[in-house]
Amino acid sequence: MSNAKYWVRNMYTGPGGGAYTGPGGGMYTGPGGGAYTGPGGGMYTGPGGGAYTGPGGGLYTGPGGGAYTGPGGGLYTGPGGGLYTGPGGGLYTGPSGGMYTGPDSNPYKAIHPPFPLFAIELHKMGMHREAEMIEKALRNIGWR
């Protein structure tokens, strides 16, 4: 996992947030952004990218991957996991959680693509249950 890059993956729409569409934001489509498809981007399909399906990638289904359902994985429902609803989890709505919408000094970070894009990619991979959990959480915080 040495190539893995962790990006802010909360749902804050302000500067630096995981849902921010400006430079450096999680939903920014330019260089370095979470929705960028080029090297270093959160939607990059090459090594180290958020949409990479190999080891260390955001869509990797093996240990340590963003789409891994086991402990430490981006789709794990237990403590520390991307689908965990408790403190620090990807679906947690409080500070340091992935669904938190406010400014955060210790934001949730993950290797997978931004949550709205992650759900789309999971559907493509046939991981519908996991995608639907993310979509429900997004709806609950008012995401369109």
N, C-alpha and C positions, 0 to 999 in steps of 0.2 A: 504494500500500500504506500510505498514511498512516493509515488507520483500523485497520490490523491490530494486534491485541493478542497479545502472547506470554505464555503461561502456562507454569508448570512442568509438564512432561509426562514426568517420570520415574515410576517405579513404587514410590516410597517411600510407605509407609502412615502415617508419622508426620506430625505437624503441619507444614503447608506443603508436603507432598509431593504429587506428581501423582496418587497413588492414595489420598490421605487423604480420608476422608468427612466430616470436620469443617469448620467455617467456614474459607473460603479455600483449601480443598484441591481437588485436581483432580477428585475424584469427588463433591464436595459439590454437592447439588442446590439449595441456597439461593443468594440474591443474591451474585454475584461468584464463585461456584464453577464449576469446570470442567464440571460436569454441569447447570448452571443453564440453563434455556431462555429466560430473560428477557434484556433488554439488559445487555450486559457479561458474559454467561455464555459458557462454552465450548461450549454446545449451542445458542446463540442463532442463529437463521436470518437475522437482519437484518444490515445493514452492520456490519462489524467483529467479527461473531460467529464463534465457532469452527465453526459449522455453516453459515456463509454461503457460497453458491455463486458470489457475485460477486467482483470484484477485491478482493484483500486478505483474502478469507475462508478459513477453514480447510478448506472443501470446494471451493475454487476450483481448477479444473484448468489454469488458465493460469499463466504465469510468476509466481513468487512465492507461489503459492497452496499451501495445505496438501495438496491432492490433485494437485499438479503432479509429473510424473515426470521433469522435466528438472533440470539443475543448480540447486541451491538450494531445490528443492521438497520438500514433505513426503513425497513418495513416490519421491524420488531414491535410487538405490542406491549412488551414489558418495559421496566424502568430503563431509561436511556435510549429507548428506541424511537424511530421516526413516527411510529403510529401509537406511541404511548400518550395517554391523555393526562398523565400526572406531571408534576413539576419537572421541567427540563425536557419534556418529550416534544416530539414534532407536532402533536395535535393539542398540546397544552395552550390555553388562551392567556395565561398569566405571563409575567416577566420571565424572560429566558426560554419561553416556549415558541414553537414553530408557528402557532396561530396567533401570537401576540401582535397587536396592531399599533402599539405605542413605541416611542423611542426607548431604547434599551442599552444599558451600558455593558451588558453581558448577553448579547443576542444568541439565539439558537443558530448553530452552524451545522451544515451537512454537506455531503458530496453530491447528493442527487440534484436534479434540475429543480428550479423553483416549483413550489407545490402545484400551482395551476397547470404547469407544463408537465410536471411529474405524473399527474393523474392521466393525462392524455397518453403519455408514453407507456404507462402501466396497462392501460386498456389495449394498446397495440401489442403488448407482450402477453396478453391473455390473463393478466392479474387483475381481474375485474373487481373482486371483493376489496382488495387493497385500494384500488383507484376510487371506488365508491366511498370508502371510509374518508379519504382525503376530500373528495367532493362534498360530502356531507359537512365536514368540519369547515370547509370554505364557505358554504352556504350559511352555516351558523354564525359566522363572523360578518356576514353581509357581503361576501365577495360575489360578484356578478356571475 
